[in-house]
Amino acid sequence: MFLSRSDYDRGVNTFSPEGRILQVEYAIEAIKIGATAIGIQVEDGVVLAVEKRISSKLEETKIDDKIVEIDYHLFCTFSGLSADARTLVDHGRVAAQDHRFLYDEPVPPRSLTQSISDQALLFGEEGAKRRLARPYGVALLIGGYDDKKGFVLFHNDPSGTFCQTCARAIGRGGDTAQQMLTDSLKGRLGRGVATDEEDSEDDDLRGTRFRVPPGPVTLETATKLTVYVLKRVMEEKISKDNISLCILRKKTADEHKDAKVCESTGERVTFMKSDSVIIERFDAEKIQAIIDSLEHGE
C-alpha cells in the first residue's frame, strides 16, 4: 500500500511511487514565484536583465541588485530565494579563485556552472560539508566568456541540472517571456543566422514578437529585446528603478590597454591586459533611454 503524498515529500532523498523527488519539485515551484530574469547570448556578448521588486518607496534599490559578478569574465542573475543565491554565488567565487590559483588561468564557464550544480546537490548527501537540509530554492543564469567557445550562457536549477542555452527566461513571468524570446529569435538563436521562415502576423498582433533587424543578432539588439520582454511580462510598469541590466562584452581598444611608468627609464609603457572582456552595468539613465526608445518604436 502506497503512502500519501505528504509522506513522500518529508525527506529530500525519498522517491515517490511515480519516481519523483517532491522536495525538488517544490523548490522549482519557488522559482516560479520569484522575480523574472532573462539572459541572451549572442556572438559579441551576453546580456542579463532582471526585475527588481520594490516593496517600499523608502527602500534603497541599489543594495538589492540581482546581477552579481563571479569573476571578471563571469556574472549571473537569479530567481528564487536570495539567501540561497548568495550561498551558491559565494561558492562559485571561491571555485573561480581556486581554479585560477591552481592552474593560473580563468575558470571555464562550464566548469564553474558544474561546480555550482554539484553544490546544489549536497542536500542529498549525508555528512557533506555545508550541507543544506533542503534543496536550494533558486535558479541561476550564468553568463561568461570562454577563450575557445567565446561567449556562453548557462541555466542551472535546484535539481542540479544545467544546460547551455542561447536565450532563457526564469521566474514568475518565465513561461511567457520564454515564448516571446522564441517568437522574436525564431530560427536565429546561437549563430545569429537569419531564417527563411515567414514571420507570423499573429505574433505581431499579440505583441509577443520583437522586430529583430536583419542579419546577425547584435548585443545592442539583444539588450533592447530583454527590456522589451520584461516590459511585457512585469506586473508593475517598467521603469529605470525596478529593473537591473548588465552586459558582458569585449573590451574596446582604449579599455583593453593600460599604461604604467617604467621605473628605470621613466617612460610610460603600454601593455595589453590579460582579461579581454568587461562586465558593464547599465545605470538608470541608460536604462531609461532604452525604455524611451522602445516606447517610440525605435
Residue pairs with C-beta under 8 A, 6 or more apart in sequence:
2 17
5 16
5 22
8 14
8 15
8 16
8 17
8 22
9 16
9 22
9 23
9 26
11 23
12 21
12 23
12 24
12 123
12 124
12 133
12 134
12 135
13 21
13 124
14 21
15 21
16 22
21 159
23 123
23 134
23 135
24 135
24 158
24 159
26 135
27 80
27 134
27 135
27 136
27 137
27 158
28 139
28 157
28 158
28 159
30 80
30 81
30 137
30 138
31 79
31 80
31 137
31 138
31 139
31 157
31 158
31 170
31 171
31 174
32 171
32 172
32 174
33 172
34 78
34 79
34 80
34 81
34 138
34 139
34 170
34 171
34 172
35 50
35 51
35 52
35 53
35 66
35 79
35 171
35 172
36 50
36 51
36 79
36 169
36 170
36 171
36 172
36 173
36 174
36 177
36 230
36 233
36 234
37 48
37 49
37 50
37 51
37 66
37 77
37 78
37 79
37 141
37 169
37 170
37 171
37 174
38 48
38 49
38 50
38 141
38 167
38 168
38 169
38 177
38 181
38 226
38 229
38 230
39 46
39 47
39 48
39 49
39 77
39 141
39 143
39 153
39 155
39 165
39 167
39 168
39 169
39 226
40 46
40 47
40 153
40 166
40 167
40 181
40 185
40 222
40 225
40 226
41 143
41 151
41 152
41 153
41 165
41 166
41 167
42 151
42 166
42 192
42 216
42 217
42 218
42 219
42 221
42 222
43 150
43 151
43 191
43 192
43 216
43 217
44 151
44 218
44 219
44 249
44 250
45 151
45 219
45 222
45 247
45 248
45 249
45 250
46 143
46 144
46 145
46 151
46 152
46 153
46 247
46 248
47 143
47 219
47 222
47 223
47 226
47 245
47 246
47 247
47 248
48 67
48 75
48 76
48 77
48 141
48 143
48 226
48 245
48 246
48 247
49 77
49 223
49 226
49 227
49 230
49 243
49 244
49 245
49 246
50 66
50 67
50 77
50 78
50 79
50 171
50 243
50 244
51 171
51 173
51 230
51 234
51 242
51 243
52 61
52 64
52 65
52 66
52 241
52 242
52 243
52 244
53 242
54 61
54 241
54 242
61 241
61 242
64 82
65 244
66 77
66 78
66 82
66 85
66 244
67 75
67 76
67 77
67 244
67 245
67 246
67 281
68 75
68 76
68 77
68 89
69 75
69 279
70 76
70 89
70 92
70 93
70 96
70 112
70 142
71 93
71 96
71 97
71 100
71 106
71 107
71 112
72 106
72 275
72 277
72 278
72 279
73 106
73 109
73 144
73 145
73 248
73 275
73 277
74 92
74 96
74 107
74 109
74 112
74 142
74 143
74 144
74 145
75 142
75 143
75 144
75 246
75 248
75 279
76 89
76 92
76 140
76 141
76 142
76 143
77 140
77 141
77 244
77 246
78 85
78 89
78 138
78 139
78 140
78 141
79 138
79 139
79 170
79 171
79 172
79 174
80 136
80 137
80 138
80 139
80 158
81 136
81 137
81 138
82 138
84 136
84 137
84 138
85 138
85 140
87 130
87 132
87 136
88 116
88 119
88 120
88 136
88 138
88 140
91 115
91 116
91 119
92 112
92 115
92 116
92 142
95 107
95 112
95 115
95 116
96 106
96 107
96 112
99 105
99 106
99 107
99 111
99 112
100 106
100 107
106 275
108 144
108 146
109 142
109 143
109 144
109 145
109 146
109 152
109 154
110 146
110 152
110 154
110 164
112 142
112 144
113 142
113 154
113 156
113 162
114 162
116 140
116 142
116 156
116 162
117 156
117 160
117 161
117 162
118 160
119 130
120 135
120 136
120 156
120 158
120 159
120 160
121 160
122 128
122 129
122 130
122 131
122 132
123 131
123 132
123 133
123 134
123 135
123 136
125 131
135 158
135 159
136 158
137 158
138 158
139 155
139 156
139 157
139 158
139 170
140 154
140 155
140 156
141 153
141 154
141 155
141 168
141 170
142 153
142 154
142 155
142 156
143 151
143 152
143 153
143 154
143 248
144 151
144 152
144 153
144 154
144 248
145 151
145 152
145 248
145 276
145 277
146 152
151 248
152 164
153 164
153 165
153 166
153 167
153 168
154 162
154 163
154 164
154 165
155 162
155 163
155 165
155 168
155 170
156 162
166 185
166 189
166 190
167 178
167 181
167 182
167 185
167 189
168 178
168 181
169 175
169 177
169 178
169 180
169 181
169 229
171 177
173 233
173 234
176 232
176 233
177 229
177 230
177 232
177 233
179 208
180 208
180 209
180 210
180 229
180 232
180 233
181 225
181 229
183 200
183 203
183 208
183 209
184 208
184 209
184 210
184 212
184 225
184 229
185 212
185 217
185 225
186 195
186 197
186 199
187 193
187 194
187 195
187 196
187 197
188 194
188 195
188 212
188 217
191 216
192 215
192 216
192 217
193 216
194 214
194 215
199 209
200 209
203 209
207 232
208 232
210 224
210 225
210 228
210 229
212 221
212 225
213 221
219 247
219 249
223 245
223 247
223 290
224 290
224 293
224 294
226 245
227 238
227 243
227 245
227 287
227 290
227 291
227 294
228 294
230 238
230 243
231 238
231 291
231 294
234 242
234 243
236 242
238 291
239 288
239 291
240 284
240 285
240 287
240 288
240 291
241 284
243 287
244 281
245 281
245 282
245 286
245 287
245 290
246 279
246 280
246 281
246 282
247 279
247 280
247 282
248 277
248 278
248 279
248 280
249 277
249 278
249 280
250 276
250 277
250 278
251 273
251 275
251 276
251 277
251 278
255 278
256 272
256 273
256 276
257 270
257 271
257 272
257 273
258 270
258 271
258 273
259 268
259 269
259 270
259 271
260 268
260 269
260 271
261 267
261 268
261 269
262 268
262 269
282 290
